[in-house]
Amino acid sequence: MIGNDDHLLELEIDTIFGLAPDPPGEHLRLATSDVAAVFGWSPNARVLALSATAAEVIDALDLSVAGDFSPEIEPTVVTQVKNCLLDRTDPPSTLSVAGGPSYVFPSSVEAPHVGLPIVVSDDAGISAAQRFVRPDNWEVCEWKQLICGEIGPWAMAVNDLEPVSICHTPTSTPKSAEAGIWTRPDHRGAGLAAAATVAWWKLERRCREVIFYSTGRDNFASRSVAAKLGLLPLGWLWTIR
C-alpha cells in the first residue's frame, strides 16, 4: 500500500472519476463534467474535487467544517457545496447526493470456497469466454471488449456457460484499479462475488500498487463482500451530480 489517507483518497477519486492535472485554485479539479463534486472523507483526511463548472461558483471552503468523521451521515461540506451550486446556478438545477464506503485491498486476501468454477482472463480463460452466454445487463460491444481483455482483467463464476458473478476493472490509473462487481440475483449469497473478486485482485495486483473497492451506502450485499474479504476501510466517497 502507498501513501497516507489524503493520498489514497485523492488516488481513488482519480481512479474512479479522473482528475485534471495541476488544477488552479484550492481544490482538485475533476476531469469529467458528469459529476459536480466528489468529497473523500476518512477519520484522518478530507479531499474535495470539483468540476470546472462547480469550481466557478464555489468559494473557498474550510474542509474542517466537516467535523469528526461520521459515516452514513451527509457531511456539512457536501451540503454546503450542494446548496451553493443550487443557489448560483441559473436556471436552478436538480442535484442528487450519494455516498458510500471505500476500501483498500490488504496485502493478502483469502477466497471463500464456492461450488462453481472461477474463470479468469488468462489465455485459456479468454478463449473459453468466447462461448459464454452474455448476461442481459451487458451491451454486446462492451461484452466483447470485456471477454477479450480489452478493458482490463476479469474473473467470473460460471454455471455451465453462463457467467453468474463477474469482477472486472471499470476504471483504473497506472498505479491503481477499482473493482467492479456484478452477481446474478439468483446466485447471490453463495460467496461467488467474493471468490471472483479475489481472483480478479490476484491479476490486478501484478501491475497496480493500490486496489480499491467502493460501494453505495445502501448496497449491503456489496458491503458484506468487503467485510467477508477483510478489506481495509479507507473512508467514504460522497458525490454530487
Stockholm file with secondary structure:
# STOCKHOLM 1.0

chainA/1-241         MIGNDDHLLELEIDTIFGLAPDPPGEHLRLATSDVAAVFGWSPNARVLALSATAAEVIDALDLSVAGDFSPEIEPTVVTQVKNCLLDRTDPPSTLSVAGGPSYVFPSSVEAPHVGLPIVVSDDAGISAAQRFVRPDNWEVCEWKQLICGEIGPWAMAVNDLEPVSICHTPTSTPKSAEAGIWTRPDHRGAGLAAAATVAWWKLERRCREVIFYSTGRDNFASRSVAAKLGLLPLGWLWTIR
#=GR chainA/1-241 SS CCSCHHHHHHHHHHHHTCBCSSCSSSSEEBSCSSCSEEEEEETTEEEEEECHHHHHHCCCCCGGGGCSCCTTSCCHHHHHHHHHHHHHCSSCCCCCEEEEEEEECCSCCCCCCCSSCEEESSHHHHHHHTTSCCCTTSCHHHHHHHHTTTTCCEEEEEETTEEEEEEEEEEECSSEEEEEEEECGGGTTSSHHHHHHHHHHHHHTTTCSEEEEECCTTCHHHHHHHHHHTCEEEEEEEEEC
#=GC SS_cons         CCSCHHHHHHHHHHHHTCBCSSCSSSSEEBSCSSCSEEEEEETTEEEEEECHHHHHHCCCCCGGGGCSCCTTSCCHHHHHHHHHHHHHCSSCCCCCEEEEEEEECCSCCCCCCCSSCEEESSHHHHHHHTTSCCCTTSCHHHHHHHHTTTTCCEEEEEETTEEEEEEEEEEECSSEEEEEEEECGGGTTSSHHHHHHHHHHHHHTTTCSEEEEECCTTCHHHHHHHHHHTCEEEEEEEEEC
//
